[in-house]
């Protein structure tokens, strides 16, 4: 028996393929199921069963289409409200696949109907697939359903993780779906490739805090905002998502790009933030292709707005297209895979890029720059520049009227990535951004005794 892990860094999630000779089961597959199909084909295995730990809030599942495509049984909690036929499971139910057995354990907390799955070889419990329940050092967040349910789900999460620890031996492998950069995690998760029940007993948040009330208070205090697109994921998953089309979208010329920008559509430039700052088509939005690109696009965009992609290559555009289908943006309306090559100079814009040292030098020279901190609330609470205006990136579009149009706006985040998105949104709105590109937490502490103009 072998467990193959398929990682999705763009969402901080993992899919698992359990293979026993020529049969297999899959837990929590992502929507681009071609990756699962490649694993099955390479191993000569037939898929017999698909298991969902929960109705996902951070991505569109591939489980529905994978099961339909390969004729496999699709397993969900019996109380999930979905619009399609499936195999219902409750606490303690077992499913045999080849020589191994998967046992459902009800672990509410991340969602009310959340299931974890214990994998047994017939004699011993080999692994537990914990979805958004027990993560590496932490647990899945509990505030994604509703504010009214959050405290109750947090208490359930505490009990669920402790129940898993009581049920399973130290040697049992822990295989969570979330927790590798996912916003579905309640806090920072340990950076490791694997874990066991024994290791989680030693350092998991829910197993180190002995008092349930203390756990609830600590977990809730550590929750910050989560992506707005999450609101659309569970409804899509309940309906049964459609197949994806990852074929290249049509090419778009400069005239059409300008028309789309004028119409309020999103034309997203995937090039590096340095390249974008140096030269970009006026009105485009810079979301540099990286693991978090689709997360921030989905977080910021008004749902349903058409998206056109600009990149340095067809491969760059194709990668973003794959990221987008995972969050329910099925088909960009066009692409320009050759960057700004051939775009007339009159249509190009630029803004300055500086580092934090240049920011200090500007303050010391008496420039009093208008500084915008685009980090999240908990980040700013840890350490910030006195006088800097705080507007988290996800609130920026709704708060543009707070930002002056007659001054340069020096915008920073923790690394420059979110600041580059913010700078492009400011430029699109007619502001004059200066991108502060650098690692906030790696700077000398004495940089943060400076005070900037708060007016």
N, C-alpha and C positions, 0 to 999 in steps of 0.2 A: 504494500500500500504506500502511495506517495501523495504528498500534498504540494501542489504547484501554486505559487502566489503570483497574481497578476496585479501589479501596482498601478495606481492612477495618481501620480503626484499632483496633477492639476487640481484635484479635489481632496487630496490627503486620504484616500481610501484604498482598500485592498479587496480583491476578489480571490476566492479560493477554489481550486479544482482538485477534488479528491479522486485519485485513480487507483483502481484495484484490478490489475491485469487489463482486461479489455472493456471494463465498465467504469463509469465515472459519475460523480455528482458535483454540482457547482453551488457555491454559497455566495449570494449577493453580487451577481454579475452586473457590470456596467453596461451602458446602452450600446456601445460599439462592440458587439458580440463577436466580431471577426477575430479578436484576440483570443477569445475562448475557443472558437472553432479551430484556430491554428494549433492550440495546445492539444485539443482532442485528436486532430488529424495526425499530428506528429507522434502521438503515443498510440495511435490505432485504437482509441477507446470510444465506446458508444455511451452517449449521455443518457442516463436513466432518470435522473431527478435533479430538480433545481429547488433550492431553499432560499427564502428571503427571511432575514432576521426581523425585518420590520418594513413598513411602507416608508421609503426614504424621503427625507426632506431636502437633501442636498444634491440629489441627482435623479435623473430619469432612469429607471431600472431597465436592464436588458433581459431580466428574467422572463418576462412575459413572451417576448419574441423568441428568445432562445428555446424555451420549452415548446412553443408552437412550431418553430422551424425544424427541430429535431425529434418532435413527438415525445418529449420527456414529461414526466409528472411535475407539476408546479405546486410547491408547498408553501402555504401561508398560515398564519394564525387563523383559527376558525372564526374569530370575531372581526376580521378585517372586512370593511365595507367596500367591496370591489365589484366591478361590472362584468366580470368574466368568471368562467368556471375554473376551479382550482382544487387542489387536495388540501383539506382542512386539518390542522394540527392543534392539539392542546397539550398542556403540561403532561409530560410522561409518555406521550405517544412515540412510537419507534418506527423507523423506516429502514428496511434492509436493502442495501445496494451491493450486489456482489457478495463478498464475504464480510463486509463491514456493516455496522448498524449506526444510524444517526438518531439520537434521542432528543426530543424537544424539551427544553426547560423554560418555563415562563419567567422572564426577567423584566418586568415592567420598570419604567423609569425614563428611558430615552423616549419611548412611546408607551401607551398603556398596554398594547398587545405585543410588545417586544418578546421575541423568542431567542434564546441561545441554543446552540446545537452541540451536543456532546458526541464525538466520534469515537466509536469503540471497535476494536478488532475482533470482537467476540468474547474476549477475556478481560482486557484492560481498556480503560478510558485513555485514548491516545491524545486527543486534543479537544478543545472547546472553542467553537466559533461564536464570539461574543458580540458581534455587531456593534451597537452603540451602548453596550452595558459596561462590562469591565474592559477598560483600555489599559495601555501600558502606563502604569503609575497614576492613572486618573480614571474618569468615567465620562460617558457621553452626557452632553448637556440636556437639561430637563425643561427648558423654557420654550421649546419650539412648537408646542401644541397651542397653549394659551396661557395668559398671565394667571388666570384663575386656577389652572391646574398645576402650575409650576411647583408650588411647595409640596403638594401631594405626590407629584412624580419624583421630586427630589428625595422624599422619604422612601418611596418605593425603590428608587435607584440604590440607595444605601443598603436596603435589605436584600435586594437582588444580588448585588456583588458579594455580599457576605454569605448569601445562600450558595453561590457558586463555589466560594472558598470552602464551605462546609461539605459540599457534595463531592468534591474532587480531590485527588491526591496531588501532592506537591509536584510530581513529575509530569502532570498533564499540561500539554502545551496550550498557551493562550493565543488565539488567533482573532483579533478584533478587525472589524471592517473600517472603523474610523480611528482617528488619532494620530495621523502622520502629516499634520498641517491642516486637518479638516476643521472647519468652523463648527462641526458637530461635537467636538470635544469641549468639555466644560472648562478646561484649562490646559496648561502645558503638559504634554505627554512625554514620557521618557523616550529618548532617541536611541532605540535599539532595534535590531532586526527581528528579535523574537523574545518570548518570555514564557514563564510557566506559572502555575498556580502558586508554587512555593515562592517564586520571586515576587509575585504580586502581594502575597501575604506580608512580605517584608517592607514593601514600599508603596503600595497602592493607597491613594488618598482615603478611599472608603474603608480600608482595612487597618489604617493607622489611627484613625480618629474613632475613639471608643464610644463617644456620645453622639446619638443621632442628631440632636439639636445643634451641636457644634458643627457636625458635618454639613447640615443644611445651611447654616449661617456662612460657613467658609465657601461652599460651592456657589451660593447665590451671590456672594460678594465678588467672586471672580468672573462672573458672566458679563460680557460686553455685547455690543451689537453683532448681529449676524446678517448675512446677505439677504437683500430684499427678494431676490428671485426664489428663495426657499418657499415662499407662499404659493408658488405655482407647481412645485414638484409633486407633492402628495396627490393633488387632484389629477395630474397626468398619470401617475402610477395607479390610481384607482380605476381609471378608464381602460388601461391597457395600452401602453405606448405603441405608436406605429413604427414600422421599420425605418431605419435611417438610410439616407442617400449621401454618401461621402464623395461622389463624383465631383470633378471641378465645376465651379459655377462660371457664368459667362464673364468675359473680359469687358471692362468698362473704360471708355476714354475720358480725357480730362473734362471735356464739355459736359458729359453725363455726370461725372463726379461733382462738378460745381452745381449742376441742377439739383442733385440729391441733397447736397449740403444746404442749398437755399431752401429746399422743401422741408428741412428739419430732420432729414434722415441722418443716421450715424454713419460716417465714413471713418473707419478705425484704422490707424496706421500702426502696424505691428513692429516697425523698426526700432532700433535701440533709442533710448531717450536722448543720447548725445546726438545721433544722426537727426532725430526729429527736431531737436532744438536748433540745430544748424540750418535746416531747411525742411519745410513742410508745406503742403497745400493748405492755404488759409481755410479754417473751419473744420479741419480734421481733428480727431481725438487720438492721442498717443496712448495706447495700451501695449507696452512692449511685450512681445511674445515671451512668456515665462510660465512657470507652473501655475501661477495665480491669475493669469490673464483673463480667462473666461469667468472666474469668480467676480472680478471687479467689473467686467463688462456687464454681467448679469445683475450685479448689485446696483449699478448706476443708471442703466438704460430704462426708459419707460417701456414696460413690457409690450411687445408687439411692434416696436419701431424697426423699420427695415435697416439692415446692417450691410455695409459694403466694406471689404477688407483690402488694405494696401499692405504689401510686404516686399521684402527683398528678393523673394523667390516663390515659385509655385509650392515648394515644400513647406515654406513658412506659412503660407495661407492655408494649405491643407491641414497642417497641425492645428491651427486655430479653429478651422472648420470642425475637426474632430472634437476638440475641447467643447465647442458650442453645442453640439448635438447632445452631449452628456447633460446639459442643463436646459434642454428643451428649446433651444434656438436652432431649428432644424435646417435652415437653408439660408445662408447669406444671399443677398440679391445681386452680388457681383464681386469682382476682384480686379486688382491691378497688381501683378506680381513683380513689377520692375521699379518699385519705389517711386521716387520723384523724377527719375530719368525722363527727359523729354517734356517735362512740365515747364511752360514759359516762366521766366524769372519773375515776371510781373504778378504771377499767381502764387508765388512762394512767400512764406513768412518765416521769421526766426525770432528767437529770444536768447538771452544770456544764460549760461550755466556757470555756477560758481561752487565753491566748497564752503564748509563751515568756517574755515580760517579767513576766507574773504569776507564772510559775514562779520566776524569779529573786527577785521580791519576797517570795514565800512562804519561800524559803530564807533570805533575809536577815532575815526576821522571826522565824526560829527554828522554822518549822513542820516542817522535816525531812520533806517529802513522800516517799512511796514511789513512785518513778518507774519506769515501764516503757518501755523502748525497743523498739518493734515492728519496727524495720528489719531488713534482711537482714545477714548476717555481714560481707560486704565493705563495706557502708555504715558499719557501726559501727566497723570497723577504721580507717576514714578519720578519723573524729572522733566523740567521744561525750561525754556528761556523766558525769563521775566519780561513781561510786556508783550510777548508774542500772542497774536490772536488765534484762538483755537476753533477751528471748524473741521471736524472729521471729514475725510474724503467723501464718505457716503451721504453727508449732509450738504455738501458744497453747492450742488445745483439748486437746492431749495433756499440757499442763503446767500446767493450772489449779490443781493442788494446791500449786504453788509460790507462788501469789499470795494475800496475806492477805485475809480477809473482814471483818476488824475495823478496817481503815484505808482511807482514800481512796487510790485508785491513779491516779496522774497518768500518762496514756499518751500517747506521742508517736511520730511517724514522721518522714518527710522533709517532708511537706506537710500532714498532717492526714487524708489519705484513708484510709490503712491504719489509722491510730490510731482513726478513727471506727468501723471494722469491729471492731477489738479492743475498743473501749469498749462496743459493743453486746453483744459476746459475754461480756464481764465482767459487764455488768448482767444479762444473761440467767442467768448462773450465781450471782447473788446478791451479787456484789461491788459496790463503790461507786466507779465510774470517774469521773475528771475528764478530759475530752478536751482535750489540748493541741493547739490548731489553729493551725498556722502553718508558715512555710517555714524549715526547720532551717538550710539552708546560706546563707540570706540574712541571718542574724542577725549582729550585731557580734561579732567574735571574742572580745571580753572576756567575753561571756556564758558561755563554756565554761571559765572558770576556777572555776565554782562546783562544789561537791561536795554531793551529796545523800546522805541517809541510806541506806546499803546494807544495813541490817539487815532 
